[in-house]
């Protein structure tokens, strides 16, 4: 396409992630222009149209309605809920739109297979929002691996600690708490970023077998404090002492997770604490007792991957921790790498036989490389998507849908293994 004009985009699903990518247009109007919206929520449609300055003519209730009119943009920014990605993507891909599609791009192996078939048939450019690939931290690690600094990778150990307030808000009281409703597991919704990073760092080496264990350890009815009610601010004597009390978590921190917690009253312009408290007392799902919700996704899970070249990888997701942390430890034939995503730095210890300690330690501060959302990943991903659409070129971070298959398949098989008591499953890529 012509590179002198901005890429025009329609937002499908006006959630937090779509708006984050769409807002790139404010700083870079020559590169991106938002020209339409499809969302079932009338308030969000109006807010999005006002935000980006287009008329009601370009507002649609859903992807199907949008697909009925002549194509009027280059791309779709699809930020719908996980289980809606497939159903909203297909009619618009068939219409000829290219797409920036939130992860996970499918919630089952069957959906993945069908979506790939549609894209191959229509020749669409589809990039998946694996935003951590664009963070200064993980990108620097990838560059070191490509330079050969670690030698051949023998083992990757990754962990993600999900803070108590993130876990409780998103995965117990919130949108991703019940797989029967959201259609995604905890691993797929939260850690498919991390599994994708593992696949990416292993370069062209594909996984061969996957096994996993996990459970709901902490957040279940039998662990509720004695006499606990069902709604924190209505009938619970522990409202002022429970660390997961809605009063403490949401009225005490009204701006934390506000896009989730106060979504039910987003049409009210002046959201006072009194109005927010009233919502928590009534039908706001975030006002429920943390131990008596309808959650069925695990709060901790461990995954073991065996790669085709004999290397191994592990990922541990542990929820309910004091703070959110992502750590990585890579052991190669030449060196080891230790890193902490939140601290934005890593250490490489190189084998040097003549050194006094037998190794040399090198420190890398990726804070100096820029920041903002997801370690600088949000704007970098949007910029790379625009370049991908304009030129077809793929950077080292660019995740076309084909690059994302290995991570998705690993997650699907890990969850299947966990359900079957840790039984290992083979990765069969011939079907994809």
DOLUM-423376 format. One record per atom (N, C-alpha, C): x, y, z; residue in one letter. Coordinates in pm, whole numbers, plus 50000, padded with zeros to 5 digits. Layout:
# DOLUM-423376
XYZA
...
# end
This chain:
# DOLUM-423376
500844988050000X
500005000050000X
500875012550000X
500295023949970X
501005036649968X
501475040250109X
502755043350122X
503315046050254X
503175060650297X
502755069250205X
502685083550237X
501405087150312X
500405078650309X
499165081650380X
499055072650502X
498265076750601X
498115068250720X
497355055450690X
497685044950761X
496905032650757X
495585035650828X
494475032550762X
493165034950822X
492675022350891X
492075024051009X
491715012451091X
490325014151151X
489635002851166X
488355002051235X
488574993951362X
488144999251474X
488234992051599X
487024982951614X
487274970251642X
486204960651669X
486374956051813X
485474960451899X
485614957852042X
486364969152107X
485644979052162X
486284991252214X
486724989452358X
487534979252382X
488074976952515X
489394984152535X
489994981652651X
491224988552690X
492344986452589X
492524974052543X
493644971352453X
493464978052317X
492274977252260X
492034983652130X
492284998652137X
491795004952242X
491955019352256X
493435022952274X
494165014552346X
495605016952362X
496305017352226X
495995007752140X
496605007652007X
496075019051921X
494765021851932X
494175032651854X
494745046251888X
495085048252015X
495605061152059X
496985064352001X
497625054451941X
498885057051871X
498665067551763X
497435068451712X
497115077851605X
497255092451650X
497115095151780X
497225108951828X
498645114151815X
499615105551846X
501025109651836X
501575107851695X
500935099251617X
501445096251483X
500315096651379X
499725108351359X
498585109451266X
498935106251122X
500205107051085X
500595103650948X
500705088650926X
500665080951037X
500825066551026X
499535058751051X
498665063951137X
497445056551172X
496265066051190X
495115062051136X
493885069751151X
492745060151182X
492045062451292X
490895054151328X
489655060051262X
488935051851186X
487825057051104X
486495050251133X
486445040451224X
485185033751251X
485225025351377X
484065020851421X
483945012751541X
482815002551526X
483054990651577X
481994980451589X
482024975451732X
480944977851806X
480854973751946X
479384973451985X
478924963052054X
477514962252092X
477074972452196X
478034978552264X
477724988252368X
477595002252308X
476385007852314X
476125020952252X
476985031952313X
477175031452444X
477995041552511X
479415041252459X
479965029352444X
481345028252396X
481455032352249X
480425029352170X
480455033652030X
480535048852022X
479705055552101X
479685070252098X
480995075952151X
481505070052259X
482755074952317X
483915073352219X
483935062152148X
485015059652052X
484925069051933X
483705071251883X
483515080551770X
483955094651808X
483615098851929X
484015112151976X
485525112851995X
486095102252046X
487535101852074X
488365103751947X
487935097151839X
488735097251716X
488135106051606X
486975111851632X
486445121851541X
485845116751412X
485015106451419X
484275102151300X
482785101851332X
481955101251229X
480515102751245X
479835089451278X
478555090551315X
477755078851351X
477605069151235X
477775074151114X
477685065850994X
478675054250999X
479765056051070X
480825045951075X
480835038251208X
479665038051273X
479495030551398X
478595018451372X
479015006851419X
478274994451394X
478154986551523X
477084978751532X
476834971151655X
477724958851667X
478164953251556X
478984941151563X
479744939151433X
480584929051431X
481414926251314X
480574922151193X
479484915051218X
478624910551108X
478004922451036X
477534932451112X
476964944351050X
478024952050973X
479224953051029X
480324959750961X
480664952750830X
480634939450831X
480994931750712X
479974933350599X
478784938450629X
477734939850527X
477934952250439X
478724961950487X
478924974350411X
480234973350333X
480364981350225X
481624981250149X
482824984450239X
483914977950212X
485124980150292X
485554994750283X
485815001050399X
486185015150399X
487445018150480X
488225007750509X
489495009750581X
490474998950538X
491725000750579X
492764990950545X
492744979050639X
492564981850769X
492754971350869X
491684971850978X
491614960951050X
490794959751170X
491724958451291X
491424965851397X
492064963551527X
491044956051610X
491264942951626X
490294934251691X
490674932051836X
489954938951926X
490214937652069X
489014932452144X
488244923852079X
487084917652143X
487544907952251X
486584902652326X
486914892552427X
487474879952360X
488254872452436X
488984860952380X
488094851652299X
486934848052353X
486084838352286X
485364844152165X
485494857352144X
484864863752029X
485834866051914X
487104863351935X
488094866251832X
487794858951701X
487494846251710X
487254838351589X
486004843351515X
484904844651587X
483634848151523X
483624862351467X
484384871351527X
484454884951476X
485494886451366X
486534878451370X
487604879451271X
487194874051135X
486524862551133X
486254855551007X
485494864050905X
484334870150937X
483624877750834X
484404889750782X
485244895550866X
486004907250825X
487244903350743X
487834892050775X
488914886750693X
488384883050555X
487224877050552X
486604873450424X
486224885750343X
486024896950411X
485734909650343X
486984915850284X
488154910650323X
489414915550267X
490234924250359X
489784926350482X
490564934450576X
491784926750625X
492904933850643X
494014928550721X
493704931350868X
494474925550961X
494014926251101X
495134925851203X
494984934251306X
495754933251430X
494824926251528X
495154914251568X
494254905651645X
494824902751783X
494034905751886X
494504903152022X
494734888352047X
495644885652137X
495854871852180X
494814868152284X
494464855652301X
494744844652209X
493864845852085X
494414842251969X
493634844051847X
492564833351831X
492624822851911X
491604812351912X
491574806352051X
490454800052086X
490334794152220X
490304778852216X
490554773152098X
490604758552085X
491424755051962X
491884742751956X
492644738151840X
491774738451715X
490494735651730X
489584735651616X
489434749851560X
489234759551648X
489144773551602X
490424777851534X
491564774151590X
492854777751532X
492974772451389X
492584759851371X
492654753451240X
491774760751138X
490534763851178X
489594770451087X
490034784651052X
490544791951152X
490964805751128X
492154806151032X
493104797151051X
494254796550960X
493814793350818X
492824784850804X
492304781350671X
491714793450601X
490954801550675X
490354813650618X
491444823350572X
492464825250655X
493534834750623X
494344830150503X
494634817350495X
495364812250379X
494554814150252X
493264811850259X
492394812950142X
492304827450093X
492254837050187X
492054851050150X
493354859050140X
494454853450190X
495734860250181X
495864872550269X
495174872750382X
495224884350472X
496554885250546X
496954897450581X
498054899550674X
497444900550813X
497804891450900X
497254891251036X
498404890651135X
498434900251224X
499474900651328X
498814899151464X
499404890951550X
498864888151683X
499554897051786X
498784901851883X
499294911551980X
500104904852092X
501194898552057X
502114893352159X
503054904752196X
502514913952274X
503174926752297X
504494925452374X
504654914752452X
505904913452527X
507114911552437X
506904906752314X
508024905752220X
508624919452190X
507824929952208X
508264943452175X
508814951052295X
508724945352413X
509294952052530X
510804952952514X
511384963352569X
512834964952559X
513564953252625X
512964947552729X
513574936552804X
513694924052718X
512574918852669X
512604906352593X
513254907952456X
513094919652397X
513734921852266X
515254921452280X
515784927452388X
517234927252410X
517734912952433X
516954904852505X
517334890852528X
517344883352395X
516334885552313X
516274878952182X
517494882652098X
517884895252101X
519044899652023X
520324892852072X
520454890952203X
521644884152257X
521674869452211X
520514863152207X
520464849352161X
520854848552014X
520324857751933X
520644857851790X
522124860651765X
522744868551854X
524174871251843X
525024859051877X
524414849151941X
525154837251983X
525794838652118X
525374848852195X
526024851552325X
525844840152424X
524764832552412X
524504821652506X
524904808052450X
525234807452323X
525474794552259X
524144787952228X
524124774852224X
522864767552202X
522094766752333X
520784769152327X
519974769052448X
519694754652492X
520014751752617X
519754738552675X
518424738552750X
518164749552824X
516974749952909X
516534764452930X
515214766552926X
514624779452960X
513684777453078X
513874785453184X
512994785153300X
512304798753311X
510984798753305X
510224811153311X
509204810353424X
508934821653486X
507894822053589X
507134835153579X
505844834253609X
505014846253616X
504244846053747X
504514855953832X
503774857553956X
502674867853931X
501424863653949X
500294872453926X
499864878154061X
499934891254077X
499674897454207X
498264894254257X
498094894854387X
496814891754450X
495694900554397X
495994913554370X
494924922354323X
494624920254175X
495634916154096X
495384913053955X
494624899853942X
495084889754015X
494424876854009X
492964877954051X
492714884454164X
491354885154216X
490444893454126X
490994903954066X
490174912653982X
489874906653846X
490864900753783X
490684895753647X
490264881153639X
490764872853731X
490634858353713X
489804851353820X
489254859053915X
488354853054014X
487004860254014X
487064873454022X
485804881154016X
485474885653873X
486464885753786X
486334892753659X
486054884453536X
486414890053422X
486034884853290X
486604871153259X
487754867853317X
488434855453281X
488394845153394X
487354845853477X
487284837253596X
486704823553567X
485804822753471X
485064810253447X
485194806253301X
485854795153276X
486114790853138X
484844787053064X
483794783753137X
482524780653071X
481914793253008X
482274804753062X
481754817453011X
482744824252917X
483984825752962X
484974832852879X
485644823852777X
485504810552795X
486014800452700X
487534799652697X
488204805952793X
489654804952798X
490104799852935X
491224793052937X
491824788653062X
492684799953118X
493164798153240X
494074807953300X
495354808853218X
495894797553179X
497144797353103X
496984804452970X
495854802152902X
495624808352771X
495414823352785X
494614827452883X
494304841652899X
495484849652952X
496214844153047X
497254851853115X
498654848753066X
498964835953046X
500354832253021X
500664828252877X
499714830252784X
500084827152646X
501144836952597X
501234848852660X
502364857852635X
503684850752665X
503744844552783X
504994838552830X
505374826252749X
504364818052719X
504644806152636X
505094810452497X
504494821152444X
504954826352315X
506394831052322X
506764837752431X
508154842252447X
509104830252446X
508714819552515X
509554807552517X
509764802052376X
508684801152300X
508774796052163X
509664805152078X
509494818252095X
510244828252018X
511744827552048X
512094826152174X
513494825652213X
514174812852168X
513374802352147X
513954789752097X
514174790051946X
513934801451884X
514144803251741X
513304793651658X
513914785851575X
513154777151484X
512874763251544X
513294761051666X
513094747951728X
511674746651781X
510914736851732X
509524735151772X
509384725951894X
508344727651972X
508104718452083X
507684704752033X
508074694452107X
507714680752068X
506654674852161X
506844676252293X
505854671352389X
505614681852497X
504414681452555X
504024691052657X
503304683652770X
503604687152895X
502854681853009X
502654692953111X
501664691353201X
501344702253292X
500554697453413X
500724704653525X
499934702553646X
499474716053698X
498324716453766X
497824728753825X
496504726353896X
496044736253974X
494784734654047X
494334748154102X
493104748154158X
492664759454240X
493114756154382X
494094762854430X
494674759854560X
494064768554671X
493874781354641X
493534790954746X
492094795854741X
491594799054623X
490334806554614X
489144797454588X
488674791254697X
487524782154692X
486744783454823X
485464779854824X
484584782354940X
485114777455073X
485754765855076X
486214760255204X
487334768555268X
487924777755191X
488984786255247X
488474799955293X
487174802255281X
486614815055324X
486704816455476X
486914828555526X
486924830555672X
485574826355732X
485614821655853X
484384817055919X
483334828255923X
482134825055880X
481044834755884X
481024844555768X
481904842555670X
481974851755556X
480644852155481X
480284864055433X
479064865655355X
479314862955208X
478384867255125X
478524865354980X
478884878254908X
478564889954970X
478964902954914X
479644910955025X
480854915554997X
481694921555100X
481014932855176X
480374942155104X
479834953955167X
478384952155214X
477864939855201X
476464937455236X
476314928755360X
476974917255360X
476694907555466X
477934900755522X
479104907355510X
480324900755557X
480934907855678X
481124900855788X
481724906955908X
483224909755892X
483824904455784X
485264906055763X
485584917255663X
484604925755634X
484764935955531X
485944945355557X
486294947555683X
487394956755715X
488724949755742X
488714936455742X
489944929155776X
490444919755666X
489574915155580X
489974905855474X
490824913155370X
491954907455334X
492824914055237X
492184914955099X
491174906555073X
490504906754943X
489154913854948X
488884920955056X
487634928355069X
487484938354955X
486294938754894X
486034948254787X
486164962654836X
485884964654964X
486014978055023X
487464982555019X
488364973855063X
489784977255067X
490384978154926X
490044968154843X
490694967254712X
490194977654613X
488894980454613X
488344988754506X
487925002754552X
487415004154673X
487145017654723X
488425023854779X
489295015254832X
490585020054880X
491535023654768X
491355017254652X
492195019854534X
491265021254412X
490465031954406X
489435033154302X
489965034454160X
491225038454145X
491785040154010X
492525027753961X
492745018154050X
493455005854011X
492444996353947X
492704992053827X
491814983053751X
490454989653723X
490445002953714X
489175010053697X
488455006153568X
489205002653463X
488534999253336X
487734986253348X
488054977853448X
487284965653472X
486224967853581X
486674972753695X
485824973253814X
484614982353795X
484804993653727X
483715003453716X
483095003653576X
483284992953500X
482714992453364X
481194993553365X
480554988453469X
479094988753475X
478505002453497X
479345012053537X
478835025653558X
479605035753472X
480195031053362X
481015039753279X
480195050753211X
478855049253204X
478015059553144X
477765071253239X
478165069753366X
478015080353465X
479285088953464X
479165101653433X
480345110253419X
481005113253553X
480215116253655X
480765119453786X
480665107253877X
481705098953874X
481685086553952X
482275089054091X
481415092854184X
481865095154321X
482095081954392X
482775082354505X
482975070254584X
481645064554632X
480685073254656X
479365068754700X
478685060554590X
478795065254466X
478215057954353X
478925044554334X
480235044554350X
481005032254334X
480675022354446X
480535027454567X
480165018654678X
478795012454655X
477865020254604X
476515015354577X
476565003954474X
477405005554371X
477514995054269X
478064982154327X
479034983354421X
479614971454485X
478604964654577X
477704972254633X
476664966454718X
475604959154636X
475404963654513X
474294958254433X
474764947454336X
474864950554206X
475094939854108X
476514939554051X
477404948054099X
478774947954048X
479444934854087X
479914926953988X
480534913954021X
481774915054108X
482374926954112X
483584928754192X
483264930754339X
481984930854373X
481594931954513X
481384918554581X
481614907554507X
481384894154562X
482544889554651X
482224880554743X
483264874354825X
484234866854735X
485504869054754X
486534863254668X
486544847954675X
486044842454785X
486064827954802X
484764821354755X
483794829554716X
482474824154680X
482014829354544X
482964829954451X
482634834054314X
482394821554230X
482184823554102X
481964812254012X
483224808553936X
484394812153991X
485664809353923X
485944794353914X
486454790153799X
486864776053784X
488234774653717X
488934786053693X
490264785153635X
491294783953748X
492404777453721X
493404774653825X
494064787553874X
494574787253997X
495324798754046X
496824795954048X
497224783954006X
498654781253983X
498764769653885X
499824769853802X
500004759353701X
501474758853658X
501974746853638X
503344744653590X
503314737053459X
504154741453365X
504194735553230X
505614731053201X
505744719153144X
507034713753100X
506994711052950X
507954716652878X
508024715152732X
509314708152695X
509204697952612X
510374691352554X
510454694952407X
511574700952365X
511714705452226X
512324694552138X
512134696052009X
512574685951913X
514074683951913X
514854694251952X
516304692751954X
516824687552087X
515904684452180X
516324679052309X
516364689152421X
516244702052389X
516194712352493X
514874711452568X
514834717352687X
513614717252768X
513274731452814X
512004733352848X
511554746152900X
510484744153004X
510454752853104X
509394752353205X
508794766253221X
507494766353252X
506844778953287X
505974776653408X
506144785053511X
505354784253633X
504534796853650X
503204795353651X
502304806453678X
501774804753819X
502024814653905X
501564813954044X
500774826554074X
499514824954112X
498654836354140X
498514839154288X
498214851654321X
498004855654459X
499264860354529X
500264864454452X
501534868954510X
501454883654551X
502444888254627X
502454902054675X
502534911954560X
503304908654458X
503434917554343X
503574909254216X
503334915754104X
503464909153974X
504924909053932X
505414897353896X
506814895753856X
506914885553744X
507724888653645X
508084878753543X
509604876953549X
510044864453565X
511474861553571X
511834851253464X
513094851653422X
513554842153321X
515004838153351X
515294825453328X
516654820053345X
516894810953225X
517874814453144X
518214806553024X
519604800953040X
519764787953022X
521064781553029X
521454777252889X
522584782552842X
523114778852711X
524444771852722X
524984767652612X
526274760652613X
527444769952638X
527234783152622X
528314792852643X
528094801752766X
526824803452804X
526544813152910X
525144810852967X
524904817253082X
523574817453143X
523054831753146X
521734833053141X
521104846253148X
520034846053256X
520074855853347X
519054857453451X
518404871053428X
517064871553430X
516424884453409X
515144886153486X
514784898853511X
513554902553578X
512884913353496X
511704910253441X
511004919353351X
510644932453420X
510144931553543X
509704943553614X
510884952853647X
512044947153677X
513224955253703X
513874959953573X
513484953853462X
513974957753329X
515484956053314X
516004945153368X
517424942553349X
517694927553352X
518834923853299X
519254909853304X
520764908953315X
521224897353358X
522654894553376X
523024882653289X
524154883553222X
524704872053150X
526004867953218X
526114855253251X
527344849753308X
527974840553205X
529074845153145X
529744837853038X
530824828553095X
530904816653038X
531964807253076X
533294812453022X
534224815553113X
535574820053075X
536554812553163X
537154802453110X
537984793453191X
539164800453258X
539714810853192X
540894817553249X
540524828253352X
539244831353368X
538824841353467X
538974835553608X
539234844153708X
539434839353845X
538314830453897X
537074833953866X
535924826053912X
535424816153807X
536084815753694X
535664806553588X
534554811953499X
534104824153529X
533074830453446X
533204845653458X
532564852753363X
532524867353363X
531064871753363X
530734880953452X
529354885853465X
529194899153392X
528134900053309X
527814912453237X
526384916653270X
526204929453302X
524894934553343X
524314943153230X
523014941153201X
522334948753095X
521094955353153X
521064968653145X
519924976353196X
519054980453077X
517914973853061X
517054977152947X
516114988752978X
516194994153102X
515465006453132X
515925017953045X
517185017553004X
517765028552926X
517285028452782X
516505018152745X
516085016852605X
514675022152580X
514055028352679X
512705033652658X
511695025652737X
510475031152749X
509485024252832X
508065026352789X
507195028352886X
505745029552875X
505095015752877X
503855014552823X
503065002452840X
503754989652799X
503674979252886X
504304966252861X
505794967952828X
506474975852909X
507914977552890X
508264984052758X
507404993152710X
507634999552581X
507034992152465X
506374980852494X
505874972252388X
504654977552315X
503754984652384X
502514989052322X
502724997752198X
503445009052209X
503655017152090X
504545010451987X
505515002452032X
506414995551938X
505654985351854X
504714978151917X
503904968451844X
503044975451738X
502404986451776X
501564993651682X
502364998751563X
503535004351589X
504405009251482X
504824997851389X
505124986251447X
505564974951365X
504414969351282X
503214969451338X
502044965051262X
501834973951140X
501974986951158X
501804996151046X
502844993350938X
504084991050980X
505144987850883X
504854974450814X
504354964650889X
503994951550833X
502924953050726X
501934961350751X
500854963550656X
501374970850532X
502204980650554X
502704988650442X
503694981250354X
504584973650415X
505704967750339X
505714952550334X
505014946150428X
505074931550436X
506294926550510X
507184935650550X
508404931850621X
508084927950765X
508844918150817X
508664913850955X
509944916151035X
509814923551144X
510944925651233X
511174912951315X
512184913051402X
512434901051483X
511304898851583X
510534909251613X
509444908051710X
508104904951644X
507974908251518X
506694907251449X
506114893151459X
504864892351504X
504214879451523X
503054878051427X
503344873551306X
502234870251217X
501514858351281X
500304855851237X
499534845051298X
500254831651286X
501024830051179X
501744817351161X
502854815751265X
503444827151309X
504484826551413X
503914823351550X
502594824851564X
501954823251694X
501394809351718X
501434800851616X
500814787651626X
501484779051733X
502824778951738X
503534770151832X
503144773151976X
503064786052011X
502694789752148X
501274785852182X
500354788252089X
498954784652113X
498784769552128X
499414761952039X
499284747452047X
499864742252179X
500974747952223X
501584743852350X
500624746252466X
499944757852467X
498984760852573X
497814751152570X
497264748652452X
496124739552441X
496484725552494X
497684720852458X
498104707552501X
498454707252650X
498984718452702X
499294719152845X
498014718052927X
496974724952885X
495704724252958X
495074710452947X
495224704252831X
494714690652814X
495464681052905X
496784682852913X
497614674553000X
497204676353146X
497004688853188X
496624691453327X
495304684453362X
494344684753270X
493064678053292X
493234662953302X
494274657753237X
494524643353236X
495624639353334X
495804647153440X
496734643453546X
498194644653510X
498534652953412X
499934655153375X
500424646553261X
499524639253197X
499924630753085X
500554639152974X
501734635152921X
502364642852814X
501634640852681X
501594651552601X
500974651052469X
501964655452363X
501894648852248X
502754652252135X
502214664252059X
503114672752010X
502734684351930X
502744680351782X
501584680651720X
501484676951579X
501194689551498X
502214694551428X
502064706951353X
501594704551209X
501504692151168X
501114689351030X
499704694050999X
498854695351101X
497454699451081X
497324714651070X
498404721951096X
498314736551099X
499224743050995X
# end
